[in-house]
C-alpha cells in the first residue's frame, strides 16, 4: 500500500527530527548548566544542583522594579502569591508578576493595615475610621467608638479593634463577619498595644503597657469570648511588649524589648530572654515561624538571629557580622536586610540567597520563596532557592534538631 508506506516514512522522519531536536536542546541545557555552575562558583557535581537551581530560579525575578515613590510607602505585606502595598493615599495589590490587580484610594491620616486569609483590615490611627477590603474591592467601611490604636482580622471574617475610650484607658471590641459586636473588654489602667485573634475567632489576646511607681510593666491577656474574665493573665515587670501573634491551637506568642514568650492555654514558656542585648528586628508569621535579631551589647556588627517554629521550638540560631536593618519571615524562609543587600536562610539555617538589588534596601518582605525589596527605584522581586549557596559553610549556624526528627 503506497499511501501507508509514505505515511510510515513521514512518521519515522518526524520522530527522528524530534529526537535530534531533543538531543540539541539537552546539549544546550548541559552547556548552560556548566556555565551556571561556573558563574555560581560550583566546580563540583555535589554543588551543581544548587547552582542550577539558583540559575534557573532567576526567571522568577522581575525584569525591573515596580516603580513608585518610595517615600510614600508606609507598609508592605504578603498577599496571596504577591504583595499589598500601603501608601499615604492608597492600597496597591500586585501579583507575583508585578501586575497591578487593583488599587484602592483612602484618605486616612495615619493609615495602618493587618492582613490575613486574603483580607485586609485598614484603619486610621488618628480617627475611628476603618474598613475591610481585598484585591477586588472594599467589603465594608465602618467606624469604631473612638480613635483606633490597633486591630487584627481573623480567618472567618471576625475582626478586633482596640481603641481609646472615655470610660477606660483603652478598650477592645471583637466583631463577627456581619459587623456585630460579640465581645467587649475595657482596660481601665493600661494602654492596649497589640491584639491577636485565633482562627476560629473564639480566643483573643491583648498585650497592654502600664506604669507603677515609676516602673513600666506589660501584661498579656487571653480571653475566651464566651466569658467576661480572661482565661490567662501574665505580667512582665520591666518589659515593654510590642507584638502578639496567634500560633495555632491555644498558643499566642508575645514579643518584647527583652523577652520572647509563648502562652499555650494555662502554660507560659519563655523562649528567649536577651537583656542586656538589644533587639534589632522581629518578624512573625501567623501560625508559622518567628524570627528575631539581637545585637550583642548594642554592637550592630555582632548579631544573633534566632528562629522558632509555631510551637516555640528553636529551629536554628545563626550569627551575622553585618548591621541588620530588618528581618522578614515567611513559612519556610527568613531574610535579612543588610546595608548592601539581603541574605536569606531556609528552615535548616542554611544560607540560600545573597541578593544585591543595586540600590540601598529600605524594606523587605518575604512571601514564601519570593523576596520583595523596596529601594529608591521601587519594589523588586527576587526568587529564593531552597538549596544552600555552594561556597558557604554552616560554621556560624547552629541548627537544632526538633523532637519529631530526633525520634
Protein Blocks (a to p, Z undefined) as FASTA:
>chain_A
ZZlmmmmmmmmmmmmmmmmmmmmmmmmmmmmmmmmmmmnopabfklmmmmmmmmmmmmmp
cfbdcdddfklpmbdcdehjbdcdddfkbccdddfkopafbdcddfbfbdcdddeehiac
dddfkbcbdcdddfkbcfbdcddfbdcfbdcddfkopacdddddfkbmbdcddddfkopa
fbdcddfkbccfbdcddfkopaccddddddeehiacdddddddfkbmbdfbdcddehiac
fbdcdeehjbccdddfkbccddehjbccdfbdcbfbdcfbdcddehiacdddddeehiak
lccdddddfkopafbdcddfbdcfbdcddfkbccdddfkbccdddfkopafbdcdehiac
fbdcdehjbccdddfkbccdddddfbdcfkbccklpccdddfklmZZ
